[in-house]
């Protein structure tokens, strides 16, 4: 497969990453796959070109990838034959539509939608997710330089400071098991005292 970059969508070969950036992106999905079950039906939300859905499919019973980009879904359907891909905007999905899935993966997505849309989306997940299902999402935590917040990516409209991100997660996913991780390159450690950088949240609904 050829590797190319379009705005915030990465087209790559998940079996053969070409650089550190591709390795970081692939690593998030490999990490997420450690928390899903072999009998899970999974929705890969805003799946882009589908490489993450392909990685998840190695560990789960069924994966559906959805993305608002027709071009990305066309690419995904051409390259990953045994996965169901849909052209769908996650903001327009009703929680009743989401209830058919056990677990949800949402990598590099919530920073691309407004704060209000993010809250609405997370609430839908909290309602729709099944017992023992898992919601795994990533988000950058707002960075600071010389005491001032800065965003290095012009496509990000909703980078939250650590304290806001954690407040949102804990407020919406009450009575869920929540584990937070920090990603540095292809390594994942407990978030603990990290204030900036990349957060991976693993949220499981208790039985």
C-alpha positions in Angstrom: 0.0 0.0 0.0 1.2 3.5 -0.7 1.6 5.9 2.2 0.3 9.4 2.0 -1.0 12.1 4.2 -4.3 14.1 3.9 -5.5 16.5 6.5 -5.7 14.4 9.7 -6.2 11.2 7.8 -3.3 8.8 7.5 -3.2 6.2 4.7 -0.7 3.6 5.6 0.2 -0.1 5.7 -0.4 -1.2 9.3 2.0 -4.1 8.8 4.9 -1.9 7.5 5.0 1.6 9.1 7.4 3.9 7.4 8.3 6.4 10.2 7.8 7.3 13.8 4.6 9.1 13.2 3.0 6.0 11.6 4.4 3.9 14.5 2.7 6.1 17.1 -0.6 5.9 15.3 -0.5 2.1 14.9 0.6 1.7 18.5 -2.6 3.2 19.8 -4.7 0.6 18.1 -2.4 -2.2 19.0 -2.6 -1.0 22.6 -6.4 -0.7 22.4 -6.7 -4.3 21.1 -5.3 -5.6 24.4 -8.6 -4.6 26.1 -11.2 -6.0 23.7 -12.7 -9.5 23.8 -12.6 -12.1 21.0 -16.4 -12.1 20.9 -16.8 -8.3 20.8 -18.7 -6.4 18.1 -16.8 -3.2 17.8 -17.4 0.2 16.3 -14.3 2.0 15.2 -15.5 5.6 15.3 -14.1 8.0 12.8 -12.0 5.2 11.4 -10.3 7.2 8.7 -8.6 4.9 6.1 -9.4 1.8 8.1 -5.9 0.7 9.2 -7.0 0.7 12.9 -10.1 -1.3 12.2 -7.9 -3.9 10.5 -5.7 -4.1 13.7 -8.8 -4.5 15.9 -10.2 -7.2 13.6 -7.4 -9.5 14.6 -8.7 -9.6 18.2 -12.4 -9.3 17.9 -15.4 -11.1 16.3 -16.7 -8.2 14.2 -15.5 -4.7 13.5 -17.4 -1.9 11.8 -15.6 1.3 10.9 -17.4 4.5 10.2 -16.1 7.9 9.0 -17.5 11.0 7.5 -15.1 10.9 4.6 -16.3 9.1 1.5 -12.8 9.0 0.2 -11.4 7.3 3.3 -14.2 4.7 3.4 -13.6 3.9 -0.3 -10.0 3.4 0.5 -10.8 1.2 3.5 -13.2 -1.0 1.5 -10.6 -1.5 -1.2 -7.9 -2.5 1.2 -9.6 -4.3 4.1 -12.1 -6.8 2.7 -13.5 -8.5 5.8 -14.5 -5.4 7.7 -17.8 -3.5 7.4 -17.1 0.2 6.6 -19.8 2.9 6.6 -19.9 6.6 5.6 -21.3 8.0 8.8 -20.9 11.2 10.9 -20.6 10.1 14.5 -22.4 13.3 15.6 -25.5 12.2 13.8 -25.6 8.7 15.2 -28.4 8.0 17.8 -27.6 5.9 20.8 -30.2 3.4 19.7 -28.0 2.9 16.5 -25.0 2.4 18.7 -26.6 -0.2 21.0 -25.8 -3.0 18.4 -22.1 -2.8 19.4 -20.4 -4.1 22.5 -17.4 -1.8 22.5 -16.2 1.5 20.9 -12.9 2.7 19.8 -12.5 6.5 19.2 -8.9 7.4 18.4 -7.9 11.0 17.5 -11.5 12.1 17.2 -12.8 14.1 20.1 -10.2 16.9 19.6 -11.7 17.4 16.1 -15.3 18.1 17.3 -16.6 21.0 19.4 -16.7 20.7 23.1 -20.6 20.5 23.0 -20.5 17.8 20.3 -17.9 15.9 22.4 -20.1 16.0 25.5 -23.1 14.8 23.5 -21.1 12.0 21.8 -19.6 10.7 25.1 -23.1 10.7 26.7 -24.4 8.6 23.8 -21.6 6.1 24.4 -22.2 6.0 28.1 -25.9 5.1 27.4 -25.3 2.7 24.6 -22.4 0.6 25.8 -23.2 -2.9 27.0 -22.2 -4.5 30.3 -18.5 -5.3 30.3 -18.1 -3.3 27.1 -15.1 -1.0 26.7 -14.8 2.5 25.4 -11.2 3.4 24.4 -10.5 6.9 23.2 -7.5 9.2 22.8 -7.1 12.9 23.2 -4.2 15.3 23.4 -4.0 17.2 26.7 -3.6 21.0 26.1 0.0 22.0 26.1 1.5 25.1 27.6 4.6 27.2 26.7 5.8 30.0 28.8 2.6 29.7 30.8 0.4 30.1 27.8 -1.7 27.4 26.1 -0.8 26.6 22.5 -2.2 24.2 19.9 0.3 23.0 17.3 -2.3 21.3 15.1 -4.7 23.7 13.3 -7.3 20.9 12.8 -7.8 20.5 16.6 -10.7 22.5 17.9 -11.2 20.9 21.3 -7.9 20.2 23.1 -8.8 20.1 26.8 -6.5 20.8 29.7 -5.9 17.7 31.8 -8.2 18.8 34.6 -11.1 19.5 32.2 -10.6 16.3 30.3 -10.6 14.2 33.5 -13.6 16.1 34.9 -15.6 15.4 31.7 -14.7 11.7 31.7 -15.4 11.1 35.4 -18.7 13.1 35.2 -20.1 11.2 32.3 -18.8 7.7 33.0 -20.0 7.4 36.6 -19.8 3.9 38.0 -17.5 2.8 35.1 -14.0 1.4 35.6 -11.6 4.1 34.2 -8.0 3.7 33.5 -5.9 6.5 32.0 -2.6 6.1 30.2 0.0 8.4 28.8 1.5 7.7 25.4 5.1 8.6 24.6 6.1 7.4 21.1 5.1 3.7 21.2 5.1 3.3 25.0 2.1 3.5 27.3 2.3 4.2 31.1 -0.1 5.3 33.8 -1.2 8.9 33.3 -0.4 9.8 37.0 1.3 13.2 37.1 1.4 13.8 33.4 -0.2 17.2 32.6 0.4 17.4 28.9 0.9 15.2 25.9 -1.3 12.3 24.7 -3.9 10.6 26.9 -5.5 7.2 26.2 -8.6 6.4 28.3 -9.8 2.9 28.8 -13.3 2.9 30.2 -15.2 -0.3 31.0 -18.8 -0.6 31.9 -19.2 -2.7 35.1 -21.6 -5.6 35.0 
